[in-house]
Amino acid sequence: MSGYIIANVQVTNPVQYEEYKKWSTAAMQVTGAEVCVRGGKLEVLEGDWAPERMVILKFPTFEAAKAFYDVPEYLKAREARAGAAIMRMVVVEGL
């Protein structure tokens, strides 16, 4: 079963957020993440959800998706993101 990381990001400091994007891209590359969604046009169709910047990453397994969060490159990304964005992130098992 595949695994997905789904994140809703509220960017509060766009200039600083660029450093996060650099390190998160490196983390995606070393883990082999398939980028399904990374920003882009977004429209809520139903409900009171108000996402701002969506990111969806696909991994071969749930465990691989979960492990992404702790690779050294993503640890650097998380440090770079401090004060630049509010992250809401989940890992979910796919089909």
C-alpha positions as MATLAB code, in Angstrom:
seq = 'MSGYIIANVQVTNPVQYEEYKKWSTAAMQVTGAEVCVRGGKLEVLEGDWAPERMVILKFPTFEAAKAFYDVPEYLKAREARAGAAIMRMVVVEGL';
ca = [
       0.000    0.000    0.000;
       1.283    3.436   -0.896;
       1.618    6.251    1.600;
       0.869    9.922    1.209;
       1.861   13.062    3.029;
      -0.832   15.699    2.805;
      -0.038   19.171    4.071;
      -1.832   22.476    4.317;
       0.641   25.335    4.688;
      -0.074   28.877    5.795;
       2.959   30.872    4.658;
       3.629   33.825    6.980;
       7.054   34.879    5.666;
       7.404   34.170    1.923;
      11.072   35.188    1.741;
      12.119   32.871    4.580;
       9.839   30.124    3.230;
      12.064   29.872    0.131;
      14.786   28.327    2.323;
      12.266   25.747    3.558;
      11.320   24.917   -0.037;
      14.990   24.379   -0.917;
      15.491   21.838    1.889;
      12.109   20.161    1.470;
      12.875   19.677   -2.229;
      16.161   18.020   -1.262;
      14.254   15.738    1.144;
      11.808   14.799   -1.602;
      14.682   13.943   -3.928;
      16.580   11.730   -1.458;
      13.422    9.859   -0.419;
      12.058    9.403   -3.938;
       8.821   11.222   -3.150;
       6.461   11.652   -6.069;
       5.161   15.213   -5.976;
       1.443   15.110   -6.786;
       0.543   18.631   -5.633;
       2.771   21.494   -4.541;
       0.875   24.742   -4.370;
      -1.193   25.732   -7.364;
      -4.782   26.743   -7.880;
      -7.128   25.611   -5.125;
     -10.894   25.846   -4.714;
     -13.021   24.505   -1.863;
     -16.030   22.614   -3.218;
     -17.736   21.763    0.053;
     -17.478   22.463    3.767;
     -15.887   25.176    5.852;
     -12.276   24.123    5.215;
     -10.009   27.004    4.196;
      -6.692   25.509    3.026;
      -4.084   27.901    1.682;
      -1.174   26.005    0.102;
      -1.635   22.272   -0.380;
       1.120   19.717   -0.807;
       0.579   16.018   -1.576;
       3.517   13.632   -1.776;
       3.279    9.956   -2.717;
       5.604    7.234   -1.399;
       5.758    3.486   -2.086;
       4.597    2.645    1.458;
       3.041    4.259    4.518;
       6.294    3.628    6.395;
       8.334    5.407    3.704;
       5.993    8.399    3.871;
       6.251    8.520    7.644;
      10.068    8.225    7.511;
      10.273   11.308    5.236;
       9.546   13.529    8.230;
      12.793   12.555    9.971;
      15.372   12.441    7.153;
      18.246   14.919    7.720;
      17.212   17.110    4.789;
      13.684   17.485    6.114;
      14.970   18.207    9.614;
      16.857   21.156    8.040;
      13.688   22.147    6.193;
      11.701   22.134    9.435;
      14.314   24.371   11.075;
      14.197   26.755    8.107;
      10.389   26.859    8.264;
      10.280   28.036   11.906;
       8.648   31.461   11.859;
       7.980   31.287    8.111;
       4.859   29.114    7.976;
       2.244   27.220    9.947;
       2.218   23.575    8.866;
      -0.637   21.101    9.189;
       0.542   17.706    7.961;
      -0.734   14.144    8.016;
       0.496   10.829    6.681;
      -2.157    8.525    5.278;
      -2.174    5.027    3.833;
      -3.288    4.874    0.215;
      -4.373    2.184   -2.194;
];
